[in-house]
């Protein structure tokens, strides 16, 4: 019953831990975003603090037949509109309404912006109003064109119409400096451009540190029962059989300690070996049942204990029980009472008996066997010992083939012409005797 209660308790603990792991996985979506908040870069023509006729610090121009330089802030022609927050720019700066250098030519106005290494999801939106036609390019790729409007009569540009272009092909953006170009095709008369550019991008997060992984929503701690050994991981690794990890955010799993085991993967706890079993090793996936003749009284044991003398046990025992040996009398060459066994003093006598099977060698009580001097009984049947052995000292052995114990009793030459009684006391408390008469 105790073992059943313990197993039920361990199963309940596992279910609780599993519930916790599922809750952690379901809640992972609410963790740190995978990317930082989008960064926005706004570029406007004429954005400098200088007045009309001063250089625009962000815009340059290039005319193939003339050269290049900083674009200048200028007043728009009265018929022109202006993109809110911007100012018109042109190729010359002498006076606010000075004529430009690009009549009937193409002037390319350029601005630059920088993207960090590892940027993602880039996009650019360009609003442009040009005198006259304009081709908008990003790093050499055309992304939009403001057409040259033709009305009846002379060619005129509709200076009230703002063109807007959006582009988000990642391969057209580069790490570092990017160049936006507006090629202004002039058809005569006043010339210039007015534009506003907004660039947005995300930045990828720093690699997750060991013990964490990116689950698609950001870096999260490895769950109990899992680990992440390296940086930059996108998944967690389950603890292997024989190991466990009770903590979140771990970089390794813990081998099951001696006396414990882990029999499943993704374990957040190790399990005590139950009483009646033990485990001397670490990294174990199961426990070892106590052998017959041994016992394990407590849980989480690292060794089994041999049953004391006079007790025994079955395999898997938590305690030993008292043993009553099946002693069937002394066997030849020793005769049982009332016989008087005659033997030459100083010989080794093989005292044989059976206990009904192998009871181990720890069967003799302390101080047993022993002998004492007795009066020789002239009426007792006298039987000579047919078999003796040479022995340096007394000893006990067991023959598994015949199931017979043999105690070699080393007698003393000084016992000649006396009678003695041999007493064999077993660990179950029973005593068994045989009488001997010694000759020279």
C-alpha positions in Angstrom: 0.0 0.0 0.0 2.8 2.4 0.9 4.5 1.8 -2.5 1.1 2.4 -4.3 0.7 5.7 -2.4 4.2 6.8 -3.3 3.8 5.9 -7.0 0.5 7.9 -7.1 2.3 10.9 -5.5 5.1 10.8 -8.0 2.5 10.6 -10.9 0.7 13.6 -9.5 4.0 15.6 -9.4 4.7 14.7 -13.0 1.2 15.9 -14.1 1.7 19.1 -12.2 5.0 19.8 -13.9 3.5 18.9 -17.3 0.7 21.4 -16.7 3.3 24.0 -15.9 5.3 23.4 -19.0 2.2 23.7 -21.2 1.2 26.9 -19.6 4.7 28.3 -20.3 4.5 27.3 -23.9 1.1 28.8 -24.4 2.2 32.0 -22.7 5.4 32.3 -24.9 3.6 34.5 -27.5 3.4 37.4 -25.0 7.2 37.6 -24.6 9.7 40.2 -26.0 9.0 40.9 -29.8 11.2 39.3 -32.3 12.2 42.7 -33.7 12.6 46.2 -32.3 10.0 48.8 -33.1 10.4 50.0 -36.7 12.9 52.8 -37.2 11.8 55.7 -39.4 14.1 58.1 -41.4 12.5 61.2 -42.9 14.4 63.2 -45.5 13.0 66.5 -46.9 14.3 68.9 -49.6 15.4 72.2 -48.3 15.5 70.9 -44.8 18.4 73.0 -43.7 18.0 76.0 -41.4 19.5 78.4 -44.0 17.4 80.8 -45.9 16.6 81.0 -49.5 19.7 81.0 -51.7 21.7 78.9 -49.2 22.9 75.3 -49.7 20.7 72.4 -48.7 22.9 70.3 -46.4 21.5 67.0 -47.5 20.9 67.3 -51.3 23.5 67.4 -54.1 23.1 67.7 -57.8 24.9 66.5 -60.9 24.6 67.7 -64.5 26.7 65.7 -67.0 27.7 68.8 -69.1 28.3 71.1 -66.1 29.4 69.2 -63.0 28.0 68.7 -59.5 27.6 70.4 -56.2 25.2 71.2 -53.3 21.7 72.0 -54.2 20.4 75.4 -53.1 17.1 76.3 -51.4 15.0 78.5 -53.6 11.5 80.1 -53.7 9.1 78.2 -55.8 7.5 79.8 -58.9 4.2 81.4 -57.9 2.3 78.7 -59.9 4.1 75.9 -58.1 2.7 74.0 -55.1 5.0 72.7 -52.3 4.9 69.4 -50.4 4.1 70.3 -46.7 7.2 70.7 -44.6 9.6 70.9 -47.5 11.3 73.6 -49.7 12.2 73.6 -53.4 15.9 73.1 -54.3 17.7 74.0 -57.5 21.3 74.0 -58.9 22.2 77.6 -58.3 22.1 79.8 -55.3 22.7 83.4 -56.5 19.4 85.0 -55.6 16.2 83.4 -54.6 14.7 83.2 -58.0 17.9 82.8 -60.0 17.6 80.7 -63.2 19.0 77.3 -63.0 21.8 75.6 -65.0 19.8 72.7 -66.2 17.4 74.1 -68.8 16.8 71.5 -71.4 19.1 69.2 -69.6 18.8 66.4 -66.9 19.9 67.3 -63.4 20.1 64.4 -60.9 19.4 65.4 -57.3 20.6 62.8 -54.7 20.2 62.2 -51.0 21.6 59.4 -48.9 20.6 57.4 -45.8 22.2 54.7 -43.8 20.8 51.3 -42.9 22.4 49.2 -40.1 23.8 45.7 -40.7 21.1 43.1 -40.3 18.2 45.4 -41.1 15.0 43.7 -42.1 11.6 44.7 -43.7 12.9 47.9 -45.4 10.5 50.2 -47.2 10.7 53.7 -48.8 8.0 56.2 -49.7 8.9 59.1 -51.9 6.6 62.2 -52.6 8.0 64.3 -55.4 7.0 67.4 -57.4 9.5 68.3 -60.2 9.9 70.8 -62.9 9.5 69.0 -65.3 9.6 65.2 -65.7 11.2 63.2 -62.8 12.6 59.6 -62.6 13.0 58.3 -59.0 15.7 55.6 -58.4 16.9 53.7 -55.3 20.5 52.5 -55.6 20.2 52.6 -59.4 16.8 50.8 -59.5 13.9 52.9 -60.9 11.0 52.9 -58.3 8.8 55.6 -59.9 8.3 58.2 -62.6 6.5 61.6 -62.5 5.4 62.1 -66.1 5.6 65.2 -68.2 2.1 66.5 -68.6 1.1 67.9 -72.0 -1.7 70.3 -72.5 -3.0 71.9 -75.6 -0.5 74.4 -76.8 3.0 74.6 -75.3 4.3 71.7 -73.2 3.6 72.5 -69.5 4.1 70.6 -66.2 1.2 70.3 -63.8 3.0 71.8 -60.9 0.0 71.2 -58.6 0.2 67.4 -58.8 2.3 65.5 -56.2 3.5 62.0 -57.2 4.0 59.4 -54.5 5.9 56.1 -54.9 6.4 53.2 -52.5 9.1 50.5 -52.7 9.9 47.6 -50.4 12.0 45.0 -52.3 14.6 44.0 -49.7 17.3 43.3 -52.4 17.2 46.9 -53.6 18.4 48.1 -50.1 21.9 47.7 -48.9 23.8 47.6 -45.5 25.4 51.0 -45.0 24.9 54.0 -47.3 21.9 54.0 -49.7 21.4 56.6 -52.4 18.0 58.0 -53.6 18.2 59.8 -56.9 15.6 62.1 -58.6 16.5 62.7 -62.3 14.9 65.9 -63.2 14.3 66.2 -67.0 13.9 69.8 -67.9 12.0 71.1 -71.0 12.9 74.8 -70.6 12.0 77.5 -68.1 12.4 77.4 -64.4 13.7 74.2 -63.0 13.9 72.4 -59.6 12.5 69.6 -57.4 10.5 69.3 -54.2 10.5 66.0 -52.4 9.9 64.1 -49.1 11.2 60.7 -48.4 10.3 58.3 -45.5 12.4 55.2 -44.9 11.4 52.5 -42.4 13.1 49.3 -41.3 13.3 46.8 -38.5 16.4 45.6 -36.8 16.9 41.9 -35.9 17.4 41.2 -32.3 20.7 40.3 -30.7 21.2 36.5 -30.6 19.6 34.8 -27.6 22.1 34.0 -24.9 22.8 30.4 -23.7 19.8 29.2 -21.6 17.4 31.1 -23.9 16.1 30.5 -27.4 14.0 32.5 -30.0 10.5 31.0 -30.2 9.4 33.3 -33.0 8.2 36.0 -30.6 11.6 36.8 -29.0 14.1 35.3 -26.6 12.6 33.1 -23.9 14.1 31.0 -21.1 14.4 27.2 -21.7 11.6 25.5 -19.9 12.1 23.1 -17.0 13.1 19.7 -18.5 14.9 21.5 -21.4 18.2 23.3 -21.9 19.9 25.6 -24.4 23.7 25.1 -24.4 24.7 27.8 -27.0 23.9 31.3 -28.0 21.6 32.1 -31.0 19.4 29.1 -30.6 15.9 28.9 -32.1 14.8 25.9 -30.2 15.3 24.2 -26.8 16.7 20.7 -26.3 14.9 18.2 -24.1 16.8 16.5 -21.2 17.7 13.0 -22.1 16.8 9.8 -20.2 18.7 9.7 -16.9 18.9 13.5 -16.6 16.5 16.2 -15.5 16.3 20.0 -15.0 14.0 21.6 -12.5 14.9 25.2 -13.4 14.0 27.5 -16.4 16.8 29.1 -18.4 19.3 26.3 -18.0 22.3 25.5 -20.2 22.5 21.8 -19.3 20.7 19.0 -17.6 21.5 17.3 -14.3 22.4 13.6 -14.2 20.1 11.6 -11.8 21.9 11.2 -8.5 22.7 7.7 -7.0 19.5 6.5 -5.3 17.4 8.2 -8.0 16.4 7.7 -11.6 14.8 9.5 -14.5 12.9 7.2 -16.9 11.4 9.8 -19.3 12.8 12.6 -21.5 12.0 16.3 -20.7 12.1 15.5 -17.0 12.0 18.4 -14.5 12.7 16.2 -11.5 14.5 13.0 -10.5 12.6 10.2 -8.8 13.6 8.5 -5.6 14.2 4.7 -5.8 11.4 3.1 -3.8 12.2 1.2 -0.6 13.1 -2.3 -1.7 15.2 -1.0 -4.6 18.4 1.0 -4.9 20.7 2.6 -7.5 24.5 3.1 -6.9 25.1 5.0 -10.2 24.3 8.4 -11.6 22.5 8.9 -15.0 20.2 5.9 -14.2 16.9 5.3 -15.9 15.6 2.7 -13.4 16.4 1.2 -10.0 17.7 -2.2 -9.0 15.5 -4.6 -7.0 17.0 -5.8 -3.8 18.3 -9.4 -4.2 17.0 -12.3 -2.2 18.7 -12.4 1.2 19.1 -8.6 1.1 16.8 -5.7 1.9 16.4 -1.9 1.4 14.4 -0.2 4.1 14.3 3.4 2.8 13.8 5.2 -0.4 16.6 6.9 -2.4 19.1 4.2 -1.3 22.4 3.7 -3.1 23.0 0.1 -1.8 21.2 -2.9 -0.5 21.9 -4.5 2.9 22.5 -8.2 3.7 20.0 -9.7 6.0 21.4 -10.4 9.5 22.2 -14.0 10.6 19.1 -16.0 11.2 16.9 -13.9 8.8 16.1 -14.0 5.1 14.2 -12.2 2.5 12.7 -12.4 -1.0 13.8 -10.1 -3.9 12.6 -6.5 -3.5 12.3 -6.8 0.3 12.2 -3.8 2.6 12.9 -5.9 5.7 14.1 -9.4 6.6 12.2 -12.1 8.4 13.3 -14.7 10.9 14.6 -18.0 9.3 13.8 -21.4 10.8 16.2 -23.8 9.2 15.1 -27.3 8.1 17.8 -29.2 10.0 17.3 -33.0 9.4 20.2 -34.3 11.6 23.9 -34.9 11.1 24.9 -36.8 8.0 27.6 -39.5 7.6 30.3 -39.9 8.7 28.8 -38.5 12.0 26.1 -40.6 13.8 23.4 -38.9 15.7 22.5 -39.5 19.4 22.6 -41.8 21.2 25.6 -43.1 19.2 29.1 -42.4 20.4 31.4 -41.6 17.5 34.9 -43.0 17.9 37.8 -41.1 16.3 41.5 -40.6 16.8 42.3 -37.3 18.7 43.7 -34.6 16.5 41.9 -35.6 13.3 39.7 -33.2 11.3 36.1 -34.5 11.3 33.7 -33.5 8.5 30.5 -32.7 10.3 27.8 -32.6 7.6 24.2 -31.5 7.6 21.5 -30.0 5.4 19.2 -27.0 6.0 16.9 -27.7 3.0 18.8 -25.4 0.6 21.3 -22.6 0.4 20.9 -20.4 3.4 24.2 -18.7 3.0 27.3 -19.1 5.1 26.1 -16.9 7.9 24.2 -19.7 9.6 26.2 -20.3 12.8 25.5 -18.4 15.9 28.3 -16.5 17.6 30.7 -18.9 19.3 29.3 -21.9 17.5 30.2 -24.7 17.1 31.6 -25.5 20.6 32.5 -28.7 22.5 32.6 -29.8 26.1 33.9 -32.7 28.1 31.4 -35.4 28.9 31.4 -38.7 30.7 31.9 -41.7 28.4 28.7 -43.7 28.2 29.6 -47.4 28.1 26.1 -48.3 27.1 26.0 -46.0 24.1 26.4 -47.7 20.6 30.0 -47.1 19.5 30.5 -46.3 15.8 33.9 -45.5 14.3 34.3 -42.4 12.1 35.1 -43.8 8.7 36.2 -40.5 7.2 38.5 -37.9 8.5 40.4 -35.0 6.9 43.6 -33.1 7.4 42.7 -29.6 8.6 44.8 -26.6 9.6 41.8 -25.0 11.3 38.0 -25.4 11.5 36.0 -24.1 8.6 32.4 -24.1 7.1 31.5 -24.7 3.4 28.4 -25.4 1.3 28.0 -27.7 -1.7 25.3 -26.4 -4.0 25.2 -29.7 -5.9 24.2 -31.8 -2.8 22.8 -28.9 -0.7 25.0 -30.1 2.1 26.9 -27.9 4.6 30.2 -29.3 5.9 31.8 -28.0 9.1 35.4 -29.4 9.4 35.9 -29.8 13.1 39.6 -29.7 14.0 40.0 -31.9 17.1 42.9 -31.7 19.6 45.4 -34.5 20.3 45.1 -33.8 24.1 41.5 -35.1 24.0 42.8 -38.7 23.7 41.0 -41.1 26.1 38.2 -38.6 26.7 34.6 -38.1 25.5 33.3 -34.8 24.2 30.0 -33.4 23.0 29.9 -31.2 19.9 27.2 -28.5 19.9 26.2 -26.8 16.7 24.0 -23.7 17.4 22.4 -22.1 14.3 21.3 -18.5 13.9 17.6 -19.5 14.2 18.4 -20.3 17.8 18.2 -24.1 17.5 21.1 -26.3 18.9 22.1 -29.7 17.6 24.6 -32.1 19.4 26.6 -35.2 18.7 28.9 -37.2 21.1 32.5 -38.4 20.4 35.0 -40.7 22.0 38.7 -40.0 21.3 41.5 -42.5 21.1 45.2 -42.1 20.8 
